[in-house]
Amino acid sequence: MLKLTAEKFPDSLVTISPMSIKREWMDLTPDKHAYKCFPVTSANMVGWSLSCDKDIKFIWDGINDTNQEHVTILDGKDFTYTGRGQSSVSIHTGLVFRSEENTSLLTINPVNYFNNEFETISTVISTSWLDTGFPLAIKSKIPNKEILIKAGEPIATIIPISLSAMDKTEIQIFNHSDPGRVRESKNKSYGIASQKINSAGKWTNWYRNATDENGISLGKHEATTLRLSVKDNR
């Protein structure tokens, strides 16, 4: 279990919460069948969400350089600024994260939220020693249009990771080997059985259960659910 704490300034307008399994675009799929996709729903719940308690509205004039004047903040001026330039808006998070020495904090765009107007800038922060406010910035994609980020809308996913555990990891590539075409035959029969069930409007759950079409175990998931939480000790 990775250990992570957060110190929150009294005037912070950023809320931390576990990532939700829910996505609006998934709700709109027929019978919400997108939620049957275990890899997608698992990814939805990785990490914690950062959102702001007030709206942010800004407009970018289309010029992308270090001059902060190319972005105008319309709403949220009391906790945002444009000092980084590059068509971005930075947020005073009022948060200081702390972790153990071999844990860093990865910030990415909210998982499986798709937005054509802005994107969160990804970072990896050494939270074992950094003693300043947690940096967070969003980058405009569309010039000359007012971009609104509503209060409560996830603007970032934060995930504690271990870079030391990842360091020197090597991917080794080998020629594919399938004597007697056994793997090919199994994959083909799996696909045929799966297609038959799916075409009937049902879902197999074979991957979720880590079994083949005959119910034979193929292994197990590292975790089938994530129990993430936030405990307010203030």
Sequence and secondary structure as in RCSB ss.txt:
>XXXX:A:sequence
MLKLTAEKFPDSLVTISPMSIKREWMDLTPDKHAYKCFPVTSANMVGWSLSCDKDIKFIWDGINDTNQEHVTILD
GKDFTYTGRGQSSVSIHTGLVFRSEENTSLLTINPVNYFNNEFETISTVISTSWLDTGFPLAIKSKIPNKEILIK
AGEPIATIIPISLSAMDKTEIQIFNHSDPGRVRESKNKSYGIASQKINSAGKWTNWYRNATDENGISLGKHEATT
LRLSVKDNR
>XXXX:A:secstr
   EEEEE TT  EEEEE  S  HHHHTSGGGGGGG HHHHHHHTSSEEEEESS EEEEE S  SS GGGEEEEE
 TTTEE TT TTEEEE   EEEEE TT EEEEES TT   SSEEE  EEE TTT  S    EEEE STTS EEE 
TT EEEEEEEE HHHHTT          GGGHHHHHHHHHHHHHHHHHHTT    HHHHTB TTS B    S S 
         
